[in-house]
Amino acid sequence: MKLLAVLLAASLLSTTAHGAQAPQQDKPPQTCLFQPLSSEDSKFCRGDLEVVYPELGDVGCTYIPQCHQYRRQISRAWGAPRVRYPRAEQDKKYLLVLVDPDAPSRANPRNRFWRHWLLSDIPGADLRSGDIKGQVLTAYGRPSPPPRSGYHRYQLLLYQQPAQEAIALSPREQGSRGAWPMESFVERFQLGSPVASTQFLTKHYED
């Protein structure tokens, strides 16, 4: 009887010890948080303009997160985003601008507005689908903030183009993307106020 009791106790101890070992858990995937812009910067976002990059989706009114090398991807790998404006009128044409008002830094923007992209004659139907085509006045340039220059705002503005208006950059404007007098350009072609605008913020991917 004593031997049976000893064997039973050993069996119970063995079962308890094995049961106490938790199975190996895989590490949870890194959570990637998309932080919305401050209330002041978010005022720029008007009119439901969507700006879609691979893996990120619509980046309008957000900071580009550092996780998954997203800041590096947007600066070094990805091409132009898909831009969608559901309210576009199909029989109208539009002009799209992408500028950095913080070149070379927000504290010292002596080269504002740095022109990253300029498209004219975009059919409204294209904007509704997000597959935009138009006259390329400035080829897409990736957002590439200099090291240690802090966050830069990348602003997209959409204008309805006046009928029969031929939009073109002057020879001087074509010679440089930096320090572009955007307000003079808008006034010259009577573009008025943008029908929609949005922005995202990012900084150098190694900062």
C-alpha positions as protocol buffer text, in pm:
chain_id: "A"
residue {
  index: 1
  type: MET
  ca { x: 0 y: 0 z: 0 }
}
residue {
  index: 2
  type: LYS
  ca { x: 286 y: 236 z: 84 }
}
residue {
  index: 3
  type: LEU
  ca { x: 447 y: 165 z: -254 }
}
residue {
  index: 4
  type: LEU
  ca { x: 118 y: 237 z: -431 }
}
residue {
  index: 5
  type: ALA
  ca { x: 81 y: 565 z: -242 }
}
residue {
  index: 6
  type: VAL
  ca { x: 434 y: 671 z: -335 }
}
residue {
  index: 7
  type: LEU
  ca { x: 377 y: 589 z: -705 }
}
residue {
  index: 8
  type: LEU
  ca { x: 46 y: 781 z: -704 }
}
residue {
  index: 9
  type: ALA
  ca { x: 206 y: 1086 z: -544 }
}
residue {
  index: 10
  type: ALA
  ca { x: 491 y: 1083 z: -798 }
}
residue {
  index: 11
  type: SER
  ca { x: 241 y: 1062 z: -1081 }
}
residue {
  index: 12
  type: LEU
  ca { x: 48 y: 1361 z: -947 }
}
residue {
  index: 13
  type: LEU
  ca { x: 368 y: 1565 z: -906 }
}
residue {
  index: 14
  type: SER
  ca { x: 474 y: 1484 z: -1262 }
}
residue {
  index: 15
  type: THR
  ca { x: 134 y: 1587 z: -1402 }
}
residue {
  index: 16
  type: THR
  ca { x: 138 y: 1912 z: -1207 }
}
residue {
  index: 17
  type: ALA
  ca { x: 490 y: 1998 z: -1324 }
}
residue {
  index: 18
  type: HIS
  ca { x: 405 y: 1938 z: -1690 }
}
residue {
  index: 19
  type: GLY
  ca { x: 80 y: 2132 z: -1660 }
}
residue {
  index: 20
  type: ALA
  ca { x: 263 y: 2430 z: -1515 }
}
residue {
  index: 21
  type: GLN
  ca { x: 476 y: 2471 z: -1829 }
}
residue {
  index: 22
  type: ALA
  ca { x: 310 y: 2727 z: -2054 }
}
residue {
  index: 23
  type: PRO
  ca { x: 336 y: 2657 z: -2425 }
}
residue {
  index: 24
  type: GLN
  ca { x: 590 y: 2867 z: -2622 }
}
residue {
  index: 25
  type: GLN
  ca { x: 418 y: 3182 z: -2735 }
}
residue {
  index: 26
  type: ASP
  ca { x: 513 y: 3363 z: -3053 }
}
residue {
  index: 27
  type: LYS
  ca { x: 598 y: 3729 z: -3004 }
}
residue {
  index: 28
  type: PRO
  ca { x: 302 y: 3951 z: -3096 }
}
residue {
  index: 29
  type: PRO
  ca { x: 344 y: 4147 z: -3419 }
}
residue {
  index: 30
  type: GLN
  ca { x: 461 y: 4505 z: -3385 }
}
residue {
  index: 31
  type: THR
  ca { x: 169 y: 4743 z: -3361 }
}
residue {
  index: 32
  type: CYS
  ca { x: 191 y: 5028 z: -3610 }
}
residue {
  index: 33
  type: LEU
  ca { x: 9 y: 5337 z: -3491 }
}
residue {
  index: 34
  type: PHE
  ca { x: -107 y: 5600 z: -3735 }
}
residue {
  index: 35
  type: GLN
  ca { x: -111 y: 5921 z: -3538 }
}
residue {
  index: 36
  type: PRO
  ca { x: -351 y: 6193 z: -3657 }
}
residue {
  index: 37
  type: LEU
  ca { x: -220 y: 6544 z: -3707 }
}
residue {
  index: 38
  type: SER
  ca { x: -248 y: 6812 z: -3445 }
}
residue {
  index: 39
  type: SER
  ca { x: -567 y: 7016 z: -3443 }
}
residue {
  index: 40
  type: GLU
  ca { x: -382 y: 7308 z: -3603 }
}
residue {
  index: 41
  type: ASP
  ca { x: -230 y: 7105 z: -3890 }
}
residue {
  index: 42
  type: SER
  ca { x: -552 y: 6911 z: -3945 }
}
residue {
  index: 43
  type: LYS
  ca { x: -733 y: 7234 z: -4043 }
}
residue {
  index: 44
  type: PHE
  ca { x: -558 y: 7207 z: -4380 }
}
residue {
  index: 45
  type: CYS
  ca { x: -747 y: 6884 z: -4459 }
}
residue {
  index: 46
  type: ARG
  ca { x: -1068 y: 6976 z: -4639 }
}
residue {
  index: 47
  type: GLY
  ca { x: -1294 y: 6811 z: -4894 }
}
residue {
  index: 48
  type: ASP
  ca { x: -1231 y: 6435 z: -4863 }
}
residue {
  index: 49
  type: LEU
  ca { x: -923 y: 6422 z: -5085 }
}
residue {
  index: 50
  type: GLU
  ca { x: -768 y: 6074 z: -5058 }
}
residue {
  index: 51
  type: VAL
  ca { x: -394 y: 6006 z: -5101 }
}
residue {
  index: 52
  type: VAL
  ca { x: -319 y: 5633 z: -5109 }
}
residue {
  index: 53
  type: TYR
  ca { x: 29 y: 5478 z: -5083 }
}
residue {
  index: 54
  type: PRO
  ca { x: 105 y: 5102 z: -5091 }
}
residue {
  index: 55
  type: GLU
  ca { x: 67 y: 4929 z: -4752 }
}
residue {
  index: 56
  type: LEU
  ca { x: -42 y: 5254 z: -4588 }
}
residue {
  index: 57
  type: GLY
  ca { x: -378 y: 5333 z: -4744 }
}
residue {
  index: 58
  type: ASP
  ca { x: -501 y: 5692 z: -4725 }
}
residue {
  index: 59
  type: VAL
  ca { x: -232 y: 5898 z: -4549 }
}
residue {
  index: 60
  type: GLY
  ca { x: -430 y: 6222 z: -4545 }
}
residue {
  index: 61
  type: CYS
  ca { x: -411 y: 6413 z: -4218 }
}
residue {
  index: 62
  type: THR
  ca { x: -165 y: 6168 z: -4051 }
}
residue {
  index: 63
  type: TYR
  ca { x: 200 y: 6130 z: -3959 }
}
residue {
  index: 64
  type: ILE
  ca { x: 383 y: 5865 z: -4160 }
}
residue {
  index: 65
  type: PRO
  ca { x: 490 y: 5609 z: -3896 }
}
residue {
  index: 66
  type: GLN
  ca { x: 846 y: 5485 z: -3860 }
}
residue {
  index: 67
  type: CYS
  ca { x: 748 y: 5117 z: -3820 }
}
residue {
  index: 68
  type: HIS
  ca { x: 793 y: 4869 z: -4108 }
}
residue {
  index: 69
  type: GLN
  ca { x: 1031 y: 5122 z: -4268 }
}
residue {
  index: 70
  type: TYR
  ca { x: 736 y: 5321 z: -4401 }
}
residue {
  index: 71
  type: ARG
  ca { x: 929 y: 5651 z: -4394 }
}
residue {
  index: 72
  type: ARG
  ca { x: 1209 y: 5495 z: -4593 }
}
residue {
  index: 73
  type: GLN
  ca { x: 963 y: 5340 z: -4837 }
}
residue {
  index: 74
  type: ILE
  ca { x: 784 y: 5666 z: -4906 }
}
residue {
  index: 75
  type: SER
  ca { x: 1117 y: 5846 z: -4958 }
}
residue {
  index: 76
  type: ARG
  ca { x: 1312 y: 5581 z: -5150 }
}
residue {
  index: 77
  type: ALA
  ca { x: 1085 y: 5317 z: -5303 }
}
residue {
  index: 78
  type: TRP
  ca { x: 724 y: 5409 z: -5371 }
}
residue {
  index: 79
  type: GLY
  ca { x: 614 y: 5604 z: -5674 }
}
residue {
  index: 80
  type: ALA
  ca { x: 329 y: 5851 z: -5700 }
}
residue {
  index: 81
  type: PRO
  ca { x: 25 y: 5779 z: -5482 }
}
residue {
  index: 82
  type: ARG
  ca { x: -326 y: 5715 z: -5606 }
}
residue {
  index: 83
  type: VAL
  ca { x: -527 y: 6033 z: -5560 }
}
residue {
  index: 84
  type: ARG
  ca { x: -903 y: 6013 z: -5538 }
}
residue {
  index: 85
  type: TYR
  ca { x: -1165 y: 6283 z: -5505 }
}
residue {
  index: 86
  type: PRO
  ca { x: -1516 y: 6133 z: -5500 }
}
residue {
  index: 87
  type: ARG
  ca { x: -1683 y: 6473 z: -5542 }
}
residue {
  index: 88
  type: ALA
  ca { x: -1513 y: 6554 z: -5873 }
}
residue {
  index: 89
  type: GLU
  ca { x: -1743 y: 6657 z: -6157 }
}
residue {
  index: 90
  type: GLN
  ca { x: -1697 y: 6423 z: -6449 }
}
residue {
  index: 91
  type: ASP
  ca { x: -1715 y: 6693 z: -6717 }
}
residue {
  index: 92
  type: LYS
  ca { x: -1461 y: 6921 z: -6546 }
}
residue {
  index: 93
  type: LYS
  ca { x: -1082 y: 6923 z: -6546 }
}
residue {
  index: 94
  type: TYR
  ca { x: -861 y: 6968 z: -6243 }
}
residue {
  index: 95
  type: LEU
  ca { x: -508 y: 7064 z: -6143 }
}
residue {
  index: 96
  type: LEU
  ca { x: -319 y: 6885 z: -5863 }
}
residue {
  index: 97
  type: VAL
  ca { x: -26 y: 7028 z: -5668 }
}
residue {
  index: 98
  type: LEU
  ca { x: 205 y: 6853 z: -5418 }
}
residue {
  index: 99
  type: VAL
  ca { x: 437 y: 7090 z: -5232 }
}
residue {
  index: 100
  type: ASP
  ca { x: 661 y: 7101 z: -4926 }
}
residue {
  index: 101
  type: PRO
  ca { x: 621 y: 7438 z: -4749 }
}
residue {
  index: 102
  type: ASP
  ca { x: 893 y: 7342 z: -4498 }
}
residue {
  index: 103
  type: ALA
  ca { x: 1202 y: 7328 z: -4720 }
}
residue {
  index: 104
  type: PRO
  ca { x: 1466 y: 7298 z: -4591 }
}
residue {
  index: 105
  type: SER
  ca { x: 1295 y: 7296 z: -4248 }
}
residue {
  index: 106
  type: ARG
  ca { x: 978 y: 7421 z: -4087 }
}
residue {
  index: 107
  type: ALA
  ca { x: 1183 y: 7656 z: -3869 }
}
residue {
  index: 108
  type: ASN
  ca { x: 1360 y: 7805 z: -4174 }
}
residue {
  index: 109
  type: PRO
  ca { x: 1145 y: 7755 z: -4486 }
}
residue {
  index: 110
  type: ARG
  ca { x: 1353 y: 7969 z: -4720 }
}
residue {
  index: 111
  type: ASN
  ca { x: 1283 y: 7734 z: -5016 }
}
residue {
  index: 112
  type: ARG
  ca { x: 908 y: 7708 z: -4974 }
}
residue {
  index: 113
  type: PHE
  ca { x: 716 y: 7590 z: -5169 }
}
residue {
  index: 114
  type: TRP
  ca { x: 923 y: 7297 z: -5293 }
}
residue {
  index: 115
  type: ARG
  ca { x: 728 y: 7158 z: -5588 }
}
residue {
  index: 116
  type: HIS
  ca { x: 708 y: 6777 z: -5578 }
}
residue {
  index: 117
  type: TRP
  ca { x: 433 y: 6717 z: -5832 }
}
residue {
  index: 118
  type: LEU
  ca { x: 218 y: 6922 z: -6067 }
}
residue {
  index: 119
  type: LEU
  ca { x: -50 y: 6778 z: -6295 }
}
residue {
  index: 120
  type: SER
  ca { x: -299 y: 6971 z: -6505 }
}
residue {
  index: 121
  type: ASP
  ca { x: -594 y: 6868 z: -6724 }
}
residue {
  index: 122
  type: ILE
  ca { x: -697 y: 6582 z: -6497 }
}
residue {
  index: 123
  type: PRO
  ca { x: -1042 y: 6454 z: -6599 }
}
residue {
  index: 124
  type: GLY
  ca { x: -1296 y: 6454 z: -6321 }
}
residue {
  index: 125
  type: ALA
  ca { x: -1382 y: 6092 z: -6400 }
}
residue {
  index: 126
  type: ASP
  ca { x: -1021 y: 5992 z: -6326 }
}
residue {
  index: 127
  type: LEU
  ca { x: -1032 y: 6164 z: -5988 }
}
residue {
  index: 128
  type: ARG
  ca { x: -1350 y: 5982 z: -5897 }
}
residue {
  index: 129
  type: SER
  ca { x: -1183 y: 5646 z: -5966 }
}
residue {
  index: 130
  type: GLY
  ca { x: -840 y: 5736 z: -5826 }
}
residue {
  index: 131
  type: ASP
  ca { x: -656 y: 5650 z: -6146 }
}
residue {
  index: 132
  type: ILE
  ca { x: -548 y: 5998 z: -6245 }
}
residue {
  index: 133
  type: LYS
  ca { x: -397 y: 6097 z: -6575 }
}
residue {
  index: 134
  type: GLY
  ca { x: -319 y: 6444 z: -6697 }
}
residue {
  index: 135
  type: GLN
  ca { x: -57 y: 6679 z: -6832 }
}
residue {
  index: 136
  type: VAL
  ca { x: 263 y: 6634 z: -6629 }
}
residue {
  index: 137
  type: LEU
  ca { x: 407 y: 6979 z: -6563 }
}
residue {
  index: 138
  type: THR
  ca { x: 639 y: 6852 z: -6286 }
}
residue {
  index: 139
  type: ALA
  ca { x: 714 y: 6481 z: -6257 }
}
residue {
  index: 140
  type: TYR
  ca { x: 650 y: 6323 z: -5919 }
}
residue {
  index: 141
  type: GLY
  ca { x: 933 y: 6367 z: -5670 }
}
residue {
  index: 142
  type: ARG
  ca { x: 930 y: 6152 z: -5357 }
}
residue {
  index: 143
  type: PRO
  ca { x: 902 y: 6322 z: -5018 }
}
residue {
  index: 144
  type: SER
  ca { x: 1262 y: 6328 z: -4894 }
}
residue {
  index: 145
  type: PRO
  ca { x: 1313 y: 6550 z: -4589 }
}
residue {
  index: 146
  type: PRO
  ca { x: 1681 y: 6625 z: -4514 }
}
residue {
  index: 147
  type: PRO
  ca { x: 1834 y: 6462 z: -4206 }
}
residue {
  index: 148
  type: ARG
  ca { x: 1776 y: 6641 z: -3875 }
}
residue {
  index: 149
  type: SER
  ca { x: 1530 y: 6887 z: -4029 }
}
residue {
  index: 150
  type: GLY
  ca { x: 1230 y: 6766 z: -3829 }
}
residue {
  index: 151
  type: TYR
  ca { x: 886 y: 6694 z: -3966 }
}
residue {
  index: 152
  type: HIS
  ca { x: 789 y: 6833 z: -4307 }
}
residue {
  index: 153
  type: ARG
  ca { x: 434 y: 6893 z: -4426 }
}
residue {
  index: 154
  type: TYR
  ca { x: 354 y: 6749 z: -4768 }
}
residue {
  index: 155
  type: GLN
  ca { x: 51 y: 6935 z: -4893 }
}
residue {
  index: 156
  type: LEU
  ca { x: -177 y: 6830 z: -5177 }
}
residue {
  index: 157
  type: LEU
  ca { x: -409 y: 7091 z: -5324 }
}
residue {
  index: 158
  type: LEU
  ca { x: -671 y: 7023 z: -5589 }
}
residue {
  index: 159
  type: TYR
  ca { x: -803 y: 7305 z: -5806 }
}
residue {
  index: 160
  type: GLN
  ca { x: -1083 y: 7307 z: -6059 }
}
residue {
  index: 161
  type: GLN
  ca { x: -924 y: 7422 z: -6383 }
}
residue {
  index: 162
  type: PRO
  ca { x: -1091 y: 7708 z: -6570 }
}
residue {
  index: 163
  type: ALA
  ca { x: -1239 y: 7598 z: -6902 }
}
residue {
  index: 164
  type: GLN
  ca { x: -1010 y: 7634 z: -7202 }
}
residue {
  index: 165
  type: GLU
  ca { x: -726 y: 7755 z: -6978 }
}
residue {
  index: 166
  type: ALA
  ca { x: -384 y: 7630 z: -7090 }
}
residue {
  index: 167
  type: ILE
  ca { x: -170 y: 7581 z: -6777 }
}
residue {
  index: 168
  type: ALA
  ca { x: 208 y: 7595 z: -6807 }
}
residue {
  index: 169
  type: LEU
  ca { x: 513 y: 7675 z: -6597 }
}
residue {
  index: 170
  type: SER
  ca { x: 731 y: 7966 z: -6700 }
}
residue {
  index: 171
  type: PRO
  ca { x: 1089 y: 7892 z: -6812 }
}
residue {
  index: 172
  type: ARG
  ca { x: 1213 y: 8025 z: -6478 }
}
residue {
  index: 173
  type: GLU
  ca { x: 975 y: 7797 z: -6286 }
}
residue {
  index: 174
  type: GLN
  ca { x: 1084 y: 7499 z: -6492 }
}
residue {
  index: 175
  type: GLY
  ca { x: 1445 y: 7566 z: -6396 }
}
residue {
  index: 176
  type: SER
  ca { x: 1393 y: 7495 z: -6026 }
}
residue {
  index: 177
  type: ARG
  ca { x: 1150 y: 7314 z: -5802 }
}
residue {
  index: 178
  type: GLY
  ca { x: 1252 y: 7508 z: -5491 }
}
residue {
  index: 179
  type: ALA
  ca { x: 1124 y: 7848 z: -5375 }
}
residue {
  index: 180
  type: TRP
  ca { x: 829 y: 7817 z: -5613 }
}
residue {
  index: 181
  type: PRO
  ca { x: 592 y: 8117 z: -5592 }
}
residue {
  index: 182
  type: MET
  ca { x: 280 y: 7901 z: -5578 }
}
residue {
  index: 183
  type: GLU
  ca { x: 47 y: 8188 z: -5487 }
}
residue {
  index: 184
  type: SER
  ca { x: 156 y: 8380 z: -5800 }
}
residue {
  index: 185
  type: PHE
  ca { x: 102 y: 8069 z: -6013 }
}
residue {
  index: 186
  type: VAL
  ca { x: -251 y: 8024 z: -5874 }
}
residue {
  index: 187
  type: GLU
  ca { x: -331 y: 8391 z: -5933 }
}
residue {
  index: 188
  type: ARG
  ca { x: -183 y: 8391 z: -6284 }
}
residue {
  index: 189
  type: PHE
  ca { x: -416 y: 8117 z: -6401 }
}
residue {
  index: 190
  type: GLN
  ca { x: -715 y: 8230 z: -6194 }
}
residue {
  index: 191
  type: LEU
  ca { x: -741 y: 7898 z: -6014 }
}
residue {
  index: 192
  type: GLY
  ca { x: -909 y: 8048 z: -5710 }
}
residue {
  index: 193
  type: SER
  ca { x: -931 y: 7848 z: -5388 }
}
residue {
  index: 194
  type: PRO
  ca { x: -866 y: 7472 z: -5389 }
}
residue {
  index: 195
  type: VAL
  ca { x: -1176 y: 7255 z: -5400 }
}
residue {
  index: 196
  type: ALA
  ca { x: -1001 y: 7010 z: -5167 }
}
residue {
  index: 197
  type: SER
  ca { x: -670 y: 6980 z: -4983 }
}
residue {
  index: 198
  type: THR
  ca { x: -493 y: 6746 z: -4746 }
}
residue {
  index: 199
  type: GLN
  ca { x: -147 y: 6690 z: -4603 }
}
residue {
  index: 200
  type: PHE
  ca { x: 69 y: 6432 z: -4430 }
}
residue {
  index: 201
  type: LEU
  ca { x: 382 y: 6477 z: -4220 }
}
residue {
  index: 202
  type: THR
  ca { x: 702 y: 6278 z: -4230 }
}
residue {
  index: 203
  type: LYS
  ca { x: 1070 y: 6324 z: -4151 }
}
residue {
  index: 204
  type: HIS
  ca { x: 1401 y: 6168 z: -4255 }
}
residue {
  index: 205
  type: TYR
  ca { x: 1377 y: 5791 z: -4211 }
}
residue {
  index: 206
  type: GLU
  ca { x: 1697 y: 5771 z: -4002 }
}
residue {
  index: 207
  type: ASP
  ca { x: 1595 y: 6043 z: -3754 }
}
